[in-house]
Amino acid sequence: MAQHSGIEWTGATWNPLTGCVKTSAGCMNCYAERMSRRLQAMRNPSYINGFQPSIHERLFDIPLQWKTSRMIFVNSMSDLFLDEFSDEVIRRLFDVMRRAHWHTFQILTKRTERLSRMSGELTWPPNIWMGATVESGEYRFRIDDLRETGASIKFLSMEPLLGPVADLDLKGINWVIAGGESGPNARPMAREWVISIRDECMSGDIPFFFKQWGGVNKKKAGRHLEGRLWEGMPEPFEHLGGTASLFRVLCD
């Protein structure tokens, strides 16, 4: 839980659920798993169970207590649509997001089959953005699942990008984030994979956000692509002049 996040494309994190189960190639070197072990060693009450899926009801209403508008990444340390979390828990958290209408919530999942099944029974106000992780062409099906949801803003996180995504169909997608894996044992990302995604976004007039090259030393590798930063955001936030301005408006 952080009122200010170091993740470049959001402003804050909210973790009423923690822990996860590996489901695809992008999970191999999970940053949340590494961080949860560290927090467990520090005796953080939310990580007593380490990376085992856990529900923290005391944190459900936290966004309602934050009175200043924020861009909030939901469950950065878990996956809302994990099978271990009941439909009732998911509906309750969606209701909190609906009630906290002054915030913008960003949800990201790899469990798009469940997302697609539940979409019709969830309420999708415009302040709830729904995203899917697509780490290589093998997981393009998640884009189709995402398209079937009722979210007004649908986005892709192509991070960690582990392979090319040929024939990328961005119809109905409002935003794309791409980036390389970072940390110990980080797998490499080819420049041409990123360029191809960026070009697809440009041809479709879709905001593109390049998060990082990654690697063992992600700060040294940097965030520039072809000599510039790419920090596209979907409306209504792109007019605020990039993420730095966005965070000042939403988090100060």
Secondary structure, DSSP 8 states (H G I E B T S, - for coil): -BSS---TT-SEEE-SEEB----SGGGTT-HHHHHHHHHHHTT-GGGTTTTS-EE-GGGTTHHHH--S--EEEETTTB-TT-TTS-HHHHHHHHHHHHH-TTSEEEEEES-HHHHHHHGGGS---TTEEEEEE--SGGGTHHHHHHHTS--SEEEEEE-S--S--TT---TT--EEEEE--BSTT-----HHHHHHHHHHHHHTT--EEEEE--BSSHHHH-S-BTTB--B---TTSGGG-SHHHHHHHHH-
